[in-house]
Amino acid sequence: MNSAQFAQMKSGKGFIAALDQSGGSTPKALSLYGIQPGTYSGDEAMFDLVHQMRTRIIKSASFTSERVIGVILFEMTMDRKIDGMGSAEYLWQKKQIVPFLKVDNGLADEKDGAQVMKPIPELEKRLSSAISHGVFGTKMRSVIKQANQVGVNAVVNQQFEIGKQICAKGLVPIIEPEVDIKCPDKAAAEDLLLTALTKQLDALGSSENVMLKLTLPDKAGLYSKLADHPRVVRVVALSGGYSRDHANEMLAKNPRLIASFSRALTEGLTAQQSEAEFDAKLGAAIEGIYQASVK
């Protein structure tokens, strides 16, 4: 494990940018960026365009380690290059921003009010590739849709089971059991999640360190104490569909949590903007998220 990267994740001021849309979420991300589905054909062209978008963000003068301390990448982005360097290598060596890799294969069908992850048969290969690119950690997402203890436990147990395999490789997993912001009993689901997370964290070994990526809670400060757990490197928050302004407002009420926003970060950015317009818009978004993260 890179000690400089660990120190930056543990105590660096700033937030994590989530640039890991993949598969089904990519056309929507491109559409919001001003590139409509009818203007390109096939997956290869689609991923070329999304890589151009991510490259533009990463290379922007506004995108610096003074405010952005980490970036979550999709595997295809990690495997591609920015200015002749691997994307993950570029982030750390040129920008001093810590790279993470999304390792899940998406969600299984809903059961007991939750969606666990689909199997990840490529996990070992994916982790070895991440290590070869100098990646610090991983991210994997599940979703909780109801305050159902069976479903919540299934999500958390699976996350930590796979998380331990990731720890064994010397990487730091970001555990992401998202609570859907449309969950009808969201606060109750979050209470169940807090209990399940605490139980699993308490059972980790002394060399098993994790990060947590959680939906901004209805009860402000609910997850703040998790940041003090000896096995937790950092607790980060996802925007989950809230507007950037609302997500920033909620985040500012949650001490010890920093942002890991995806759509809320890129809100308002378009392919049609000039470099000056793009940098200014991205810079304003980064500053707002940064201020809510360091409050």
C-alpha positions in Angstrom: 0.0 0.0 0.0 1.2 3.5 -0.9 1.7 5.4 2.4 1.4 8.8 0.8 -2.0 7.8 -0.8 -3.1 6.3 2.6 -2.3 9.6 4.4 -4.1 11.6 1.7 -7.2 9.5 2.1 -7.1 9.4 5.8 -6.8 13.1 6.5 -6.5 15.1 3.2 -8.9 18.0 2.8 -11.2 17.7 -0.1 -13.5 15.1 -1.7 -13.6 12.1 -4.0 -14.8 12.5 -7.6 -16.8 9.5 -8.9 -16.1 9.2 -12.6 -17.2 5.5 -12.8 -20.5 5.4 -14.7 -20.5 2.2 -16.8 -22.7 0.1 -19.0 -26.3 1.2 -18.7 -25.6 4.5 -17.0 -23.1 5.8 -19.7 -25.7 6.9 -22.3 -27.5 9.0 -19.6 -24.2 10.5 -18.5 -23.3 11.4 -22.1 -26.8 12.8 -22.7 -26.5 15.1 -19.7 -23.1 16.2 -21.1 -24.9 17.2 -24.3 -24.1 14.1 -26.5 -27.3 12.4 -27.6 -27.6 8.7 -28.2 -28.4 9.2 -31.9 -25.0 10.9 -32.6 -22.9 7.8 -32.0 -23.2 4.1 -32.8 -22.1 1.1 -30.7 -20.5 0.6 -27.3 -16.9 1.3 -28.6 -17.9 4.8 -29.8 -19.9 5.4 -26.6 -16.9 4.6 -24.4 -14.6 6.6 -26.6 -16.8 9.6 -26.0 -17.2 9.1 -22.2 -13.4 8.7 -22.0 -13.0 12.0 -23.7 -15.4 13.6 -21.2 -13.5 12.1 -18.3 -10.1 13.1 -19.7 -11.4 16.7 -20.1 -12.5 16.7 -16.5 -9.3 15.2 -15.1 -7.1 17.5 -17.2 -9.0 20.7 -16.3 -7.0 23.3 -14.5 -9.8 23.3 -11.9 -9.3 19.6 -11.1 -6.4 19.6 -8.6 -5.5 17.7 -5.5 -6.0 20.8 -3.4 -9.7 20.1 -3.5 -10.1 16.6 -5.2 -8.2 14.0 -3.2 -9.4 10.9 -5.0 -11.1 9.7 -8.2 -13.1 6.5 -8.7 -12.6 5.0 -12.2 -14.4 2.5 -14.3 -12.2 -0.4 -15.5 -12.3 0.7 -19.1 -11.1 4.2 -18.1 -8.3 2.7 -16.0 -7.2 0.6 -19.1 -7.2 3.7 -21.3 -4.6 6.5 -21.5 -4.5 10.2 -20.8 -1.7 12.0 -22.7 0.1 8.6 -23.3 -0.1 7.5 -19.6 -2.5 5.1 -18.0 -5.5 7.0 -16.5 -4.7 5.9 -12.9 -1.0 6.6 -13.3 -1.8 10.1 -14.7 -4.0 10.9 -11.8 -1.4 10.1 -9.2 1.8 11.0 -10.9 0.6 14.2 -12.7 -2.1 15.4 -10.3 -1.4 13.7 -7.0 -5.0 12.5 -6.9 -5.5 9.0 -5.5 -7.1 6.5 -8.0 -9.8 3.9 -7.1 -11.4 1.2 -9.3 -15.1 0.3 -9.5 -15.0 -3.6 -9.3 -18.6 -4.7 -9.2 -20.7 -6.0 -12.1 -23.9 -4.2 -11.2 -26.9 -5.2 -9.2 -28.9 -8.5 -8.8 -32.7 -8.4 -8.9 -34.4 -7.0 -5.8 -35.0 -9.4 -2.9 -36.1 -8.6 0.7 -36.2 -4.9 -0.3 -32.6 -4.8 -1.4 -30.3 -5.5 -4.4 -27.0 -7.3 -3.6 -24.3 -7.3 -6.2 -24.1 -9.8 -9.1 -21.3 -12.3 -8.8 -17.8 -10.9 -9.7 -15.9 -13.9 -11.2 -13.3 -11.5 -12.6 -12.5 -10.1 -9.2 -9.0 -11.6 -8.8 -8.0 -10.5 -12.4 -9.5 -7.1 -11.9 -7.6 -6.5 -8.6 -4.3 -7.7 -10.1 -4.8 -5.2 -12.9 -5.6 -2.4 -10.4 -2.4 -3.1 -8.5 -0.4 -3.0 -11.7 -1.8 0.5 -12.4 -1.0 1.8 -8.9 -4.6 1.9 -7.8 -5.1 2.5 -4.0 -8.5 1.0 -3.5 -11.8 -0.2 -5.0 -15.5 0.6 -5.0 -18.5 -1.7 -5.2 -22.2 -0.7 -4.9 -25.3 -2.4 -3.6 -28.7 -0.8 -3.0 -31.2 -0.9 -0.1 -34.8 0.0 -1.1 -36.7 -0.9 2.1 -36.1 -0.9 5.8 -36.0 -4.7 5.8 -33.4 -6.2 8.1 -32.9 -9.4 6.1 -32.2 -7.3 3.0 -29.9 -4.8 4.8 -27.9 -7.6 6.3 -27.6 -9.5 3.0 -26.1 -6.3 1.4 -23.7 -5.6 4.2 -22.6 -9.2 4.7 -21.8 -9.5 1.0 -20.0 -6.2 0.9 -17.7 -7.1 3.7 -17.1 -10.7 2.5 -15.8 -9.4 -0.8 -14.2 -6.4 1.0 -12.0 -8.8 3.0 -10.7 -10.4 -0.3 -9.8 -6.9 -1.5 -8.0 -6.1 1.8 -6.0 -9.3 1.4 -4.6 -7.9 -1.8 -3.4 -4.8 0.0 -6.1 -2.6 -1.4 -8.6 -0.5 0.5 -12.3 -1.3 -0.5 -14.9 1.4 -0.5 -18.0 -0.4 0.9 -21.1 1.2 -0.7 -24.5 0.0 0.6 -26.5 2.9 -1.0 -29.9 3.6 0.6 -32.2 4.6 -2.2 -33.3 8.3 -1.6 -36.9 7.1 -2.6 -36.9 4.5 0.1 -40.3 5.0 1.9 -38.8 4.4 5.3 -35.3 5.8 4.6 -34.5 6.9 8.2 -35.4 3.4 9.5 -33.4 1.7 6.8 -30.4 3.9 7.8 -30.7 2.9 11.4 -30.6 -0.8 10.4 -27.6 -0.1 8.1 -25.7 1.7 10.9 -26.1 -1.4 13.2 -25.1 -3.8 10.5 -22.1 -1.8 9.5 -20.9 -1.4 13.1 -21.1 -5.2 13.7 -19.0 -5.9 10.5 -16.5 -3.2 11.3 -16.0 -4.6 14.8 -15.2 -8.0 13.3 -12.4 -6.8 11.0 -8.8 -7.8 11.6 -6.2 -5.2 12.5 -4.8 -5.1 9.0 -8.2 -4.8 7.3 -9.0 -1.2 6.5 -12.0 0.0 4.6 -13.8 3.1 3.5 -17.5 3.6 3.6 -19.6 5.3 0.9 -23.1 6.1 2.2 -26.2 7.9 1.2 -26.6 11.3 2.9 -28.8 10.3 5.9 -32.1 11.8 6.9 -30.8 12.2 10.5 -27.9 14.6 10.3 -24.7 13.2 11.8 -26.0 9.6 11.9 -22.8 8.2 10.4 -20.2 10.7 11.8 -19.1 8.3 14.6 -18.2 5.6 12.0 -15.4 7.9 10.9 -13.8 7.3 14.3 -13.8 3.5 14.0 -10.2 2.2 13.9 -10.8 0.2 10.8 -12.4 3.1 8.8 -10.0 5.2 6.7 -12.8 7.6 5.6 -16.5 8.0 5.3 -17.7 9.5 2.1 -21.2 10.4 1.0 -23.0 9.8 -2.3 -25.4 12.3 -3.8 -27.9 9.6 -4.8 -30.0 11.7 -7.1 -30.2 14.8 -5.0 -29.4 18.1 -6.8 -25.8 19.3 -6.2 -27.1 22.3 -4.1 -29.3 20.0 -1.9 -26.6 17.4 -1.6 -24.1 20.1 -0.5 -26.6 21.4 2.0 -27.1 18.0 3.5 -23.4 17.1 3.5 -22.5 20.3 5.4 -24.8 19.1 8.2 -22.8 15.8 8.5 -19.5 16.3 10.3 -16.6 13.9 9.3 -18.2 13.0 6.0 -16.8 14.2 2.7 -18.4 14.0 -0.7 -18.0 11.3 -3.4 -20.3 12.7 -6.0 -20.9 11.5 -9.5 -23.8 13.2 -11.4 -23.8 16.1 -8.9 -20.2 16.9 -9.8 -20.8 16.9 -13.6 -24.1 18.7 -13.4 -24.1 21.6 -15.9 -21.0 20.5 -17.9 -21.5 20.0 -21.6 -19.4 19.0 -24.6 -20.4 22.3 -26.3 -18.7 24.6 -23.7 -15.4 26.3 -24.5 -12.5 25.3 -22.4 -12.8 28.5 -20.4 -16.5 28.0 -19.8 -16.0 24.3 -18.9 -13.2 25.0 -16.5 -15.2 27.8 -14.8 -18.3 25.6 -14.5 -16.3 22.7 -13.2 -14.3 24.9 -10.8 -17.5 26.3 -9.3 -18.9 22.8 -8.8 -15.7 21.6 -7.2 -15.5 24.6 -4.9 -19.1 24.1 -3.7 -18.6 20.4 -3.0 -15.2 21.1 -1.4 -16.7 23.6 1.0 -19.5 21.2 2.0 -16.9 18.5 2.6 -14.5 20.5 4.7 -17.1 22.6 6.5 
